[in-house]
Amino acid sequence: MYTYYVFMNLTLAIDDRIVEKARHRASEMGTTVNQYVRDRLAELAGEADTEAAIARFGALSGQGDSNGWKWNREEIYEERLGRYGKS
């Protein structure tokens, strides 16, 4: 059985600055604005592509920088106690 898809072209009126920023951000994510919008519309329609979501997650993973900071439960707890005056 074959599945055929009919694609529709969609024209949007978007500020040039926003499009340029979106292109840059999408490139950092390893995708295009076109693909990103397609994925979001599929999610909105309830037809999200799980494989694409996993790929997007993989592309974004490990991009953060903790500047060498390591998770420390005691420090977090003490900081919160100090914030609320319960030291």
Buried (B, 14 or more C-beta within 10 A) or exposed (E): EEEEEEEEEEEEEEEEEEEEEBBEEBEEBEBEBEBBBBBEEBEEEEEBEEEBEEBBEEEEEEEEEEEEEEEEEEEEEEEEEEEEEEE
